[in-house]
Amino acid sequence: MTARRKPVAAFAMRPHLPALLFSSDDLDALRRQVEIDTTVTIDDFAQLPTARLAEIDVLITGWGSPQIGVPELAQMPRLAAIVHAAGTVKGHLADEAWDRGIRVTSAASANAYPVAEYTLAMILLAGKRVPDYIRGYASDPELYAREADPTIGNFNRTVGIVGASRVGRRVIELLQPFDLDVLLYDPYLAPTDPIHAVARQVTLDELFAKSTIVSVHAPLLPETVGMIGRDQLALLKDGSTVINTARAPIVDQDALAEAVQERGLRAILDVTDPEPLPAEHPLRSLDGVVITPHVAGALGTELRRLGECARREVELFVSGEPAEHPVTKEALIAVA
Protein backbone atom coordinates (compact mmCIF):
# COMPACT_ATOMS: atom_id res chain seq x y z
CA MET A 1 0.00 0.00 0.00
CA THR A 2 1.33 3.43 -0.93
CA ALA A 3 1.88 5.69 2.06
CA ARG A 4 -0.25 8.81 2.14
CA ARG A 5 1.67 11.83 0.93
CA LYS A 6 2.27 14.51 3.53
CA PRO A 7 0.99 17.98 2.56
CA VAL A 8 3.78 20.42 1.76
CA ALA A 9 3.77 23.55 3.91
CA ALA A 10 5.82 26.72 4.09
CA PHE A 11 6.16 29.76 6.34
CA ALA A 12 5.38 33.14 4.74
CA MET A 13 6.16 35.92 7.21
CA ARG A 14 9.05 37.98 8.57
CA PRO A 15 12.10 35.73 8.80
CA HIS A 16 12.55 36.00 12.57
CA LEU A 17 8.93 35.24 13.46
CA PRO A 18 8.71 31.41 13.35
CA ALA A 19 11.19 31.11 16.21
CA LEU A 20 9.06 33.50 18.28
CA LEU A 21 5.69 32.02 17.37
CA PHE A 22 6.44 28.32 17.64
CA SER A 23 7.99 26.40 20.48
CA SER A 24 10.25 23.46 19.68
CA ASP A 25 7.33 21.17 20.53
CA ASP A 26 5.06 23.01 18.11
CA LEU A 27 7.67 22.82 15.36
CA ASP A 28 8.06 19.09 15.95
CA ALA A 29 4.28 18.71 15.79
CA LEU A 30 4.18 20.59 12.49
CA ARG A 31 6.89 18.40 11.02
CA ARG A 32 4.87 15.33 11.96
CA GLN A 33 1.84 16.67 10.12
CA VAL A 34 3.35 18.30 7.05
CA GLU A 35 6.52 18.40 5.03
CA ILE A 36 8.05 21.72 6.00
CA ASP A 37 11.51 23.19 6.29
CA THR A 38 11.14 25.15 9.52
CA THR A 39 14.42 26.98 8.88
CA VAL A 40 13.11 28.65 5.71
CA THR A 41 10.71 31.60 5.67
CA ILE A 42 9.26 33.19 2.54
CA ASP A 43 9.16 36.97 2.56
CA ASP A 44 9.07 37.31 -1.23
CA PHE A 45 7.43 34.70 -3.47
CA ALA A 46 9.66 35.81 -6.35
CA GLN A 47 12.61 34.27 -4.50
CA LEU A 48 11.21 30.75 -4.91
CA PRO A 49 11.41 28.68 -8.09
CA THR A 50 8.05 28.17 -9.79
CA ALA A 51 8.36 24.42 -9.29
CA ARG A 52 8.71 24.88 -5.52
CA LEU A 53 5.66 27.17 -5.33
CA ALA A 54 3.63 24.63 -7.30
CA GLU A 55 4.22 22.02 -4.56
CA ILE A 56 2.80 24.05 -1.66
CA ASP A 57 -0.44 22.82 -0.10
CA VAL A 58 -0.42 24.92 3.08
CA LEU A 59 0.90 28.42 3.74
CA ILE A 60 1.46 29.43 7.35
CA THR A 61 1.45 33.22 7.21
CA GLY A 62 2.19 35.89 9.79
CA TRP A 63 3.12 39.55 10.13
CA GLY A 64 5.10 40.64 7.11
CA SER A 65 3.60 38.02 4.83
CA PRO A 66 4.11 38.85 1.15
CA GLN A 67 0.98 39.63 -0.83
CA ILE A 68 -1.00 36.59 -1.92
CA GLY A 69 -2.81 37.90 -4.97
CA VAL A 70 -3.99 36.47 -8.25
CA PRO A 71 -0.47 35.96 -9.73
CA GLU A 72 0.77 34.21 -6.58
CA LEU A 73 -2.31 32.01 -6.35
CA ALA A 74 -1.85 31.01 -9.98
CA GLN A 75 1.66 29.79 -9.17
CA MET A 76 0.34 27.66 -6.28
CA PRO A 77 -2.31 25.42 -7.91
CA ARG A 78 -2.21 22.94 -5.00
CA LEU A 79 -2.62 25.54 -2.28
CA ALA A 80 -5.57 24.40 -0.17
CA ALA A 81 -5.11 26.18 3.18
CA ILE A 82 -3.78 29.51 4.40
CA VAL A 83 -3.23 29.46 8.16
CA HIS A 84 -2.57 32.94 9.51
CA ALA A 85 -0.62 33.02 12.78
CA ALA A 86 -1.75 36.58 13.52
CA GLY A 87 -4.94 38.66 13.36
CA THR A 88 -6.47 40.07 10.22
CA VAL A 89 -5.74 38.69 6.75
CA LYS A 90 -7.00 41.84 5.02
CA GLY A 91 -3.55 43.20 4.35
CA HIS A 92 -2.07 40.32 2.40
CA LEU A 93 -4.80 38.07 0.99
CA ALA A 94 -6.83 38.59 -2.18
CA ASP A 95 -10.53 37.72 -2.42
CA GLU A 96 -9.71 35.16 -5.08
CA ALA A 97 -8.41 32.84 -2.35
CA TRP A 98 -11.97 32.24 -1.18
CA ASP A 99 -13.28 32.10 -4.74
CA ARG A 100 -10.90 29.22 -5.31
CA GLY A 101 -12.16 27.40 -2.22
CA ILE A 102 -8.96 27.78 -0.21
CA ARG A 103 -9.45 27.29 3.52
CA VAL A 104 -8.44 30.43 5.43
CA THR A 105 -7.97 30.60 9.20
CA SER A 106 -6.71 33.25 11.59
CA ALA A 107 -5.30 33.47 15.11
CA ALA A 108 -7.26 36.68 15.76
CA SER A 109 -9.11 35.01 18.64
CA ALA A 110 -5.79 34.17 20.29
CA ASN A 111 -4.56 37.72 19.76
CA ALA A 112 -7.71 39.04 21.43
CA TYR A 113 -6.53 37.72 24.81
CA PRO A 114 -3.59 40.07 25.39
CA VAL A 115 -5.51 43.07 23.97
CA ALA A 116 -8.35 42.37 26.40
CA GLU A 117 -5.92 41.92 29.30
CA TYR A 118 -4.26 45.25 28.49
CA THR A 119 -7.70 46.87 28.33
CA LEU A 120 -8.79 45.39 31.66
CA ALA A 121 -5.63 46.71 33.31
CA MET A 122 -6.12 50.17 31.83
CA ILE A 123 -9.80 50.32 32.83
CA LEU A 124 -8.96 49.50 36.45
CA LEU A 125 -5.98 51.86 36.53
CA ALA A 126 -8.03 54.65 34.93
CA GLY A 127 -10.76 54.16 37.53
CA LYS A 128 -8.17 54.64 40.28
CA ARG A 129 -6.68 57.61 38.34
CA VAL A 130 -3.29 55.92 38.46
CA PRO A 131 -1.92 57.74 35.36
CA ASP A 132 -2.73 61.05 37.06
CA TYR A 133 -1.06 59.95 40.29
CA ILE A 134 2.07 58.82 38.47
CA ARG A 135 2.46 62.23 36.85
CA GLY A 136 1.32 64.28 39.83
CA TYR A 137 3.24 62.42 42.50
CA ALA A 138 6.44 62.82 40.52
CA SER A 139 6.01 66.60 40.44
CA ASP A 140 4.43 67.20 43.87
CA PRO A 141 4.52 64.23 46.30
CA GLU A 142 2.98 66.22 49.15
CA LEU A 143 -0.14 67.19 47.19
CA TYR A 144 -0.81 63.78 45.72
CA ALA A 145 -0.08 61.93 48.93
CA ARG A 146 -2.97 63.74 50.66
CA GLU A 147 -5.47 64.26 47.84
CA ALA A 148 -8.85 62.60 48.39
CA ASP A 149 -11.02 62.70 45.26
CA PRO A 150 -14.49 61.21 45.85
CA THR A 151 -14.84 60.32 42.15
CA ILE A 152 -11.85 57.94 42.27
CA GLY A 153 -12.49 54.22 42.47
CA ASN A 154 -13.99 51.27 40.62
CA PHE A 155 -16.97 50.47 42.85
CA ASN A 156 -20.20 50.87 40.82
CA ARG A 157 -18.40 52.70 38.03
CA THR A 158 -20.04 52.56 34.59
CA VAL A 159 -17.84 51.29 31.78
CA GLY A 160 -18.90 51.51 28.14
CA ILE A 161 -17.67 49.00 25.55
CA VAL A 162 -17.94 50.07 21.91
CA GLY A 163 -18.08 46.96 19.74
CA ALA A 164 -18.89 43.34 20.55
CA SER A 165 -15.82 42.15 18.67
CA ARG A 166 -13.63 39.27 19.84
CA VAL A 167 -11.72 41.70 22.01
CA GLY A 168 -14.82 43.56 23.18
CA ARG A 169 -16.46 40.32 24.27
CA ARG A 170 -13.33 39.16 26.06
CA VAL A 171 -13.08 42.49 27.90
CA ILE A 172 -16.68 42.15 29.04
CA GLU A 173 -15.93 38.63 30.24
CA LEU A 174 -12.89 39.81 32.21
CA LEU A 175 -14.89 42.63 33.80
CA GLN A 176 -17.46 40.29 35.31
CA PRO A 177 -15.78 39.74 38.73
CA PHE A 178 -15.71 43.50 39.38
CA ASP A 179 -18.44 45.77 40.77
CA LEU A 180 -18.93 47.62 37.48
CA ASP A 181 -21.96 48.43 35.37
CA VAL A 182 -21.06 47.42 31.80
CA LEU A 183 -22.80 49.07 28.84
CA LEU A 184 -22.38 47.91 25.25
CA TYR A 185 -22.94 49.52 21.88
CA ASP A 186 -23.00 47.34 18.79
CA PRO A 187 -25.73 47.90 16.18
CA TYR A 188 -25.32 44.39 14.76
CA LEU A 189 -26.07 42.42 17.92
CA ALA A 190 -28.82 39.82 17.62
CA PRO A 191 -31.54 39.94 20.31
CA THR A 192 -30.62 36.39 21.31
CA ASP A 193 -26.89 37.07 21.67
CA PRO A 194 -25.75 35.74 25.09
CA ILE A 195 -23.67 38.88 25.62
CA HIS A 196 -26.92 40.61 26.69
CA ALA A 197 -26.77 38.65 29.95
CA VAL A 198 -23.59 40.41 31.06
CA ALA A 199 -23.70 43.80 29.33
CA ARG A 200 -26.60 46.18 28.76
CA GLN A 201 -27.04 47.26 25.15
CA VAL A 202 -27.56 50.99 24.63
CA THR A 203 -27.21 53.56 21.87
CA LEU A 204 -23.82 55.11 21.23
CA ASP A 205 -24.94 58.46 22.67
CA GLU A 206 -26.40 56.82 25.78
CA LEU A 207 -23.18 54.91 26.32
CA PHE A 208 -21.15 58.12 26.26
CA ALA A 209 -23.65 60.00 28.44
CA LYS A 210 -23.67 57.33 31.17
CA SER A 211 -20.10 55.96 31.14
CA THR A 212 -17.06 57.44 32.83
CA ILE A 213 -14.69 55.04 31.06
CA VAL A 214 -15.24 54.13 27.39
CA SER A 215 -13.19 51.46 25.64
CA VAL A 216 -13.22 51.15 21.84
CA HIS A 217 -13.26 47.71 20.21
CA ALA A 218 -15.05 48.32 16.91
CA PRO A 219 -13.61 47.33 13.51
CA LEU A 220 -12.26 49.97 11.15
CA LEU A 221 -14.86 50.26 8.38
CA PRO A 222 -15.94 53.21 6.24
CA GLU A 223 -18.91 53.75 8.55
CA THR A 224 -16.82 53.66 11.74
CA VAL A 225 -14.19 56.23 10.66
CA GLY A 226 -14.74 59.21 12.97
CA MET A 227 -17.63 57.41 14.68
CA ILE A 228 -16.46 58.88 17.98
CA GLY A 229 -16.22 62.62 17.45
CA ARG A 230 -17.01 65.91 19.13
CA ASP A 231 -20.69 65.10 19.64
CA GLN A 232 -19.96 61.85 21.48
CA LEU A 233 -17.05 63.24 23.50
CA ALA A 234 -19.22 66.19 24.57
CA LEU A 235 -21.59 63.72 26.27
CA LEU A 236 -18.85 62.41 28.58
CA LYS A 237 -18.60 63.83 32.06
CA ASP A 238 -15.53 65.99 32.65
CA GLY A 239 -12.60 63.81 33.70
CA SER A 240 -13.87 60.67 31.97
CA THR A 241 -11.46 58.37 30.14
CA VAL A 242 -11.41 57.10 26.55
CA ILE A 243 -9.37 53.97 25.84
CA ASN A 244 -8.60 52.95 22.26
CA THR A 245 -6.88 49.66 21.43
CA ALA A 246 -8.78 49.14 18.17
CA ARG A 247 -7.98 51.45 15.24
CA ALA A 248 -7.05 55.11 15.59
CA PRO A 249 -9.34 56.60 12.89
CA ILE A 250 -12.45 55.43 14.77
CA VAL A 251 -11.82 58.29 17.22
CA ASP A 252 -11.45 61.87 15.99
CA GLN A 253 -7.98 62.64 17.39
CA ASP A 254 -8.33 66.41 17.05
CA ALA A 255 -11.65 66.39 18.88
CA LEU A 256 -10.15 64.17 21.57
CA ALA A 257 -7.20 66.53 22.05
CA GLU A 258 -9.60 69.47 22.41
CA ALA A 259 -11.68 67.59 24.98
CA VAL A 260 -8.58 66.76 27.00
CA GLN A 261 -7.42 70.37 26.93
CA GLU A 262 -10.76 72.02 27.56
CA ARG A 263 -12.67 69.58 29.79
CA GLY A 264 -10.06 67.44 31.49
CA LEU A 265 -10.93 64.24 29.65
CA ARG A 266 -8.33 61.48 29.89
CA ALA A 267 -7.21 59.25 27.04
CA ILE A 268 -5.29 55.98 26.95
CA LEU A 269 -4.28 55.24 23.38
CA ASP A 270 -2.45 52.19 22.11
CA VAL A 271 -3.18 53.23 18.52
CA THR A 272 -2.68 56.59 16.83
CA ASP A 273 -2.83 57.92 13.28
CA PRO A 274 -0.07 58.01 12.23
CA GLU A 275 2.07 55.76 14.42
CA PRO A 276 3.98 57.34 16.02
CA LEU A 277 2.29 60.73 16.23
CA PRO A 278 4.43 63.72 15.18
CA ALA A 279 6.28 65.27 18.11
CA GLU A 280 4.25 68.46 17.82
CA HIS A 281 0.85 66.74 18.07
CA PRO A 282 -0.92 67.93 21.24
CA LEU A 283 -1.77 64.37 22.31
CA ARG A 284 1.96 63.76 22.75
CA SER A 285 2.30 66.36 25.50
CA LEU A 286 -1.08 66.72 27.24
CA ASP A 287 -1.10 65.66 30.89
CA GLY A 288 -4.29 63.66 30.58
CA VAL A 289 -3.04 61.36 27.84
CA VAL A 290 -1.18 58.05 28.00
CA ILE A 291 0.13 56.70 24.69
CA THR A 292 1.64 53.24 24.32
CA PRO A 293 3.33 52.07 21.08
CA HIS A 294 0.76 49.50 19.84
CA VAL A 295 1.74 46.98 22.50
CA ALA A 296 -1.70 45.70 23.53
CA GLY A 297 -1.55 42.81 21.05
CA ALA A 298 0.59 39.71 21.40
CA LEU A 299 4.22 40.33 22.38
CA GLY A 300 6.97 38.15 23.77
CA THR A 301 5.61 35.02 25.40
CA GLU A 302 2.11 35.84 24.13
CA LEU A 303 3.22 35.10 20.57
CA ARG A 304 3.33 31.41 21.46
CA ARG A 305 -0.46 31.46 21.86
CA LEU A 306 -0.72 32.51 18.19
CA GLY A 307 1.70 29.75 17.18
CA GLU A 308 -0.28 27.14 19.10
CA CYS A 309 -3.46 28.29 17.38
CA ALA A 310 -1.84 28.02 13.94
CA ARG A 311 -0.34 24.62 14.69
CA ARG A 312 -3.75 23.35 15.78
CA GLU A 313 -5.34 24.63 12.57
CA VAL A 314 -2.74 22.77 10.49
CA GLU A 315 -3.48 19.58 12.42
CA LEU A 316 -7.22 19.96 11.83
CA PHE A 317 -6.68 20.58 8.12
CA VAL A 318 -4.46 17.54 7.69
CA SER A 319 -6.92 15.32 9.59
CA GLY A 320 -9.84 16.53 7.50
CA GLU A 321 -11.64 18.19 10.42
CA PRO A 322 -13.36 21.61 10.36
CA ALA A 323 -11.30 24.66 11.24
CA GLU A 324 -11.65 26.14 14.71
CA HIS A 325 -11.18 29.73 13.55
CA PRO A 326 -12.19 29.99 9.89
CA VAL A 327 -12.22 33.33 8.08
CA THR A 328 -14.95 33.67 5.48
CA LYS A 329 -15.07 36.20 2.70
CA GLU A 330 -18.43 37.46 3.98
CA ALA A 331 -17.25 37.95 7.55
CA LEU A 332 -14.06 39.73 6.47
CA ILE A 333 -15.85 43.03 5.82
CA ALA A 334 -16.95 43.29 9.45
CA VAL A 335 -13.63 42.66 11.20
CA ALA A 336 -10.71 44.94 11.98
Secondary structure, 3 states (H helix, E strand, C coil): CCCCCCCEEEEECCCCHHHHHCCHHHHHHHHHHCECCCCCEECCHHHCCHHHHCCCCEEEECCCCCCECHHHHHHCCCCCEEEECCCCCCCCECCHHHHCCCEEEECHHHHHHHHHHHHHHHHHHHHCCHHHHHHHHHHCHHHHHHCCCCCCCCCCEEEEEECCCHHHHHHHHHHCCCCEEEEEECCCCCCCCHHHHCCEECCHHHHHHHCCEEEECCCCCCCCCCCECHHHHHHCCCCCEEEECCCHHHECHHHHHHHHHHHCCEEEECCCCCCCCCCCCHHHCCCCEEECCCCCCCCHHHHHHHHHHHHHHHHHHHCCCCCCCECCHHHHCCCC
